[in-house]
Amino acid sequence: MVVVKKEKGESKDSLFRRFNKLFLEENVVEEFKRKLFYKKPSLWRKEKKKLWERAKRLRRLRSQQEN
C-alpha cells in the first residue's frame, strides 16, 4: 500500500509525482493483474522456467559478446 504524506510547503504536483514514483516502484498494478485471475501452480512453474531460460540465454549472449 502506498502512503504519501504532504510535507510543509510541498505543491500538489510534487506530491502527485512522489505518489506515482512509489506506486510504480511497488508494482501495485502488476500485483493486481497477477491476483486478478487464478493460475494453476503448473502455469506458474512454466512461466518461471521460461523467464529463467531467457535470462540464461541473455547471459550466454553477453558473455560471447565480451570475448
N, C-alpha and C positions, 0 to 999 in steps of 0.2 A: 504494500500500500504506500502510495506516495503522499507525503505530507510536506507542505511548504508553508512556512510562516513568513509574513511580511516583516521586513526589517524597517527600522525607522528611516524615513526619507526615501524609501525604495518606490520606484514607479510601478504601475501595473504591468507595463511592458516587460520590465526586467524580471518581475515576479513570474509572469507567464513563461518567459524564456527559461527560467530556472526550473519551473514545473515540467515543461516539455523535455528538458535535458534529463531530469531524473526519471521521468516517465519512460523515456526511450532506454535509459541505462538499465532499468529494472525489468525490461522486456515484458511489460504488462500485457501488451497486445498479443504477443506470441504465446504467452502463457494462457491467455483467454482462449485463443484459437485452438491451442492444444487440448484444453479441457472441454471444449465445446461438444466434441463427439467422443464416444468410447472407441478405443483402439485395442484390438486384441494384443496380448503380450508378444505373440509371434510377429506381428507387424512392427512393434517397437524394436524387436531384435533385428529384423531385416533392415529397418532404417538406420539403426545404429551401426550395423555391419557395413552398410553401403557408405555411410559417412567415414568410417574407419578406413575402408578400402580407398576412398577418394583421397583422404589425407595421406595415406601411404604412397599412392601413385604420385601425388604432388611432391612429396619429399624426395622420391626417387628422381623425378624430373629435375628438381632444383639441384640435387647433388650431381647429376650428369652435366648440368649447365655450368657448374662451378669448375668442373675438370676440363 
